[in-house]
């Protein structure tokens, strides 16, 4: 089992289970706002001049959905395909060699956007959780 080496896992899970529903709901609401904002920012940063049949396909394929295995967790993916059915996201982000051997420059969009927004997202989610805790317990 993958979790066998984590010390105090059961105690940690028990502490997380004690978090009031109001706090979880407040954080979940802010998380949805942050994920939607990140997806919109990643779409704005995504290149639309990719050489394919549909130049905006990469940009339009960026989406988010809840992680079914974890609470308060989302997956953000890019699932665009080229004419051969291969994913184009990695080659667009990192740069690659074209079929004729010329170098195609990288057009990063996802990770620079994430790095630019990460601190703000964490700060706003934590602030929403702190506010919910103060409202629940007073203070």
N, C-alpha and C positions, 0 to 999 in steps of 0.2 A: 504494500500500500504506500502511496506517495506521501502520506501525512505521518507515517510512522516515526519520523525523526524530529518532528516539531514538538518541542517540550512545552507542556502546559496548554496544549491545543484545546482540551476539553474545558479547562478553566476559562480560557479566552472566549470560547464559544458561549459559555454560560454568562460571562459578563456582557457580551454583545446581545444575548437574548433578553437581558434586563433593561435594555434601552427602551424608553417609553415610545409607544406608537406615534405620539404627536411629534417627537423628534425625528423619527424615521420618515414620517410623512413630509415634514418640512424639508428635510435633506433630499428626499426623493423628488419633490417638486422643483427644487433648485437645480438638481442634477439634470432633469429633463430640459430646463431652460439652458443650462450650460452646454449640454450635448447638441441641442438644436442650434445654438449659436456657433459652436465649433464646426458643425457640418456646413452651415452657411458660409463661414469664413474659409473653410477648406475649398468650397465650391468657387468662391471668389478668387482664390489663389491658384486654382487648377488651370493648367494651360488648355486653351481651346484650339490651338493650331496644330494639334497632333495629326500626323498624316494618316488618316483613315477615311472610311466612307462617311462617317458621321463625326466631324471634328469635336463636337461637344459631348461625345459619348463618355469620355473619361470623367469630365466634370459632372455630368448628370447621373453617373453611377455611384457617386459618393452618398452613402446613406448610413443610418444608425438604427439599431434595434436592440431591445432589452436582452441581456444575457439570461437565458432560461435556467442556468445552473447556479447563478449567484443573485442575491438580492442587491439592489442598488448598484447595478453594473450594466454597462452597455457595450456593444460591439459597434465600431465604426469601420466600414469596409468600402472598398472600391472594387466593383466586380465587372468592369468593362472588359470586353474581349476584342481582339483584332480580327481580321478577316479569316485567319486560320483557327480561331476559337481559343487562342492563348491569351492569358491575362496581360493587359498592357500597362497596368499600374506600376509595376516594379521597373520596367524599362523606361517609362516616362520619368519617374522619380530619380533614377540613378544614372540615366544616360546609357547609351548602347551603340552597337555598330549596326548600321543598316544592312540590307541584303547586298547592296553594291559595295560594301566595305567602308563607307564613309562614317565618320563618328557623328552621332546624334547627341547633342549636348543635353545634360540633365535639366529638367524643368521641375524642381522640387515644389511641392505644394502641401503635402500632408504634414510631415514632421516639422518643417519650419513654422507652420501655422500652430501646431500643437505646442511647440516650445515657446512661442510667443504668447500663447494664451494660458499656459499651464498654471502659472503663479496666480493669476487673476481668478481662474476657475476654482482653484483650491481655496483661495481666500474667501470668495463669495459663498461657496458651499459650507465652509467651516463657520462663517459668520451666521448663516441661516441656522445651522445646528446649535450654535451658542445662544442665539436668540430664542430658539424653541426650548432649550434647557432652562433659560432664565424665566420664560413664560410658564413652564411646567412647575418649576420648583421655587419660583420667586427669586428676587434678587435684583 
